[in-house]
Amino acid sequence: MDKQTIIYYSKNAYEYYKETSSVTPPLKTFFDSLWTKPTKILDIGAGAARDMLYLLERGHDVYGIEPSNALREFAIYKNPVLDGRYKSGQLPIEINPFDFKFGGIILSAVLMHIPQTEIDRTIKSVSKIMGLDAKIIISIPSVRNGLDAKNRDEYGRLYTPIDEEFLSSTLNNNGIYITKVTESIDIFRRPGISWKIFTGIRKEILKLS
């Protein structure tokens, strides 16, 4: 994951936690339709752990990883139930901090913080920790105005543009198949920002003989 972006979230951990934990999870309707029975779920780049807490309350066995230690530690301090479930980690996943595979993966507003050259390796690393028929949800910006020539915002955060066709192909190559794509407004109603939400499922990779 982009180091400059991690530094931003670490320096602004309290403010970011306060802002994002106070709103209803924007993907909750997707969560409720994807996972209708208790599921082991990993939230990658879980931030304030808002989505983790929502899913825990609904009976799921939820875990998370986050590259910003300051943000992760503050979330655990505010929510002790996360202790042991929320660990340090980033994309690409070099080592799975949990000793099992998952039936659900959340990549909410995180993939765009990965440099373009690392996206294929990132998807491959995610695929490896997904069980067969595991479901995944990915949200990325469909519109993100105000970026400079290096795709960074005013705070220095990286927003790699990710083409839908490229993402679909990369997922397919790693056994993850998109089932639905949805356009969504920004929950904070920020001008010049909208989102694209992908849901998918992990299947066996078909090999040609």
MOUR-V950757 format. One record per residue. NEAR is the number of other ideal C-beta (glycine too) atoms within 10 Angstrom. D_LAST is the distance of its C-alpha to the last C-alpha in whole Angstrom. Layout:
NEAR&D_LAST / NEAR&D_LAST
//
This chain:
21&36 / 22&39 / 10&42 / 13&44 / 22&43 / 21&43 / 15&47 / 20&48 / 24&47 / 15&49 / 14&52 / 16&52 / 20&51 / 11&54 / 10&54 / 19&50 / 21&50 / 13&54 / 12&52 / 19&49 / 16&50 / 9&52 / 11&50 / 9&48 / 18&44 / 20&43 / 22&40 / 14&41 / 10&41 / 21&37 / 21&37 / 12&39 / 11&36 / 21&33 / 20&35 / 7&37 / 7&37 / 12&38 / 20&35 / 17&34 / 25&34 / 30&34 / 28&36 / 27&35 / 24&38 / 27&40 / 23&43 / 24&46 / 27&44 / 22&45 / 23&42 / 27&42 / 21&45 / 18&45 / 24&42 / 18&43 / 10&46 / 14&44 / 11&43 / 19&39 / 16&39 / 28&38 / 23&38 / 27&38 / 20&38 / 27&40 / 21&40 / 24&44 / 13&46 / 18&49 / 25&48 / 25&46 / 14&49 / 19&51 / 24&49 / 19&49 / 11&53 / 14&53 / 18&51 / 8&51 / 14&49 / 21&46 / 9&47 / 10&44 / 19&42 / 23&42 / 15&41 / 12&40 / 22&37 / 20&35 / 23&32 / 16&30 / 18&30 / 9&30 / 6&31 / 15&31 / 13&35 / 16&35 / 5&33 / 12&31 / 15&28 / 25&29 / 22&29 / 23&30 / 21&31 / 28&33 / 22&33 / 23&36 / 17&38 / 23&36 / 23&33 / 20&35 / 22&37 / 23&34 / 12&34 / 12&31 / 8&30 / 15&29 / 19&28 / 15&24 / 15&25 / 22&27 / 25&24 / 16&22 / 18&25 / 25&26 / 19&22 / 13&23 / 17&26 / 23&25 / 13&24 / 11&22 / 10&23 / 23&26 / 23&27 / 26&28 / 22&31 / 25&32 / 22&35 / 22&35 / 20&38 / 15&38 / 12&41 / 18&43 / 11&46 / 12&48 / 16&45 / 10&46 / 5&44 / 8&42 / 16&41 / 18&44 / 15&47 / 8&50 / 12&50 / 13&47 / 18&44 / 21&41 / 20&39 / 18&36 / 12&35 / 19&32 / 9&30 / 13&29 / 8&26 / 13&25 / 21&26 / 16&23 / 12&20 / 19&21 / 20&21 / 16&18 / 13&16 / 19&18 / 19&17 / 26&20 / 13&21 / 16&24 / 11&26 / 12&30 / 15&31 / 13&35 / 10&38 / 14&41 / 11&44 / 15&45 / 14&47 / 10&50 / 7&50 / 12&50 / 8&50 / 11&47 / 17&45 / 14&42 / 20&39 / 17&36 / 18&34 / 22&30 / 18&29 / 24&26 / 16&24 / 25&21 / 14&18 / 8&15 / 11&13 / 7&10 / 5&6 / 3&4 / 2&0
//
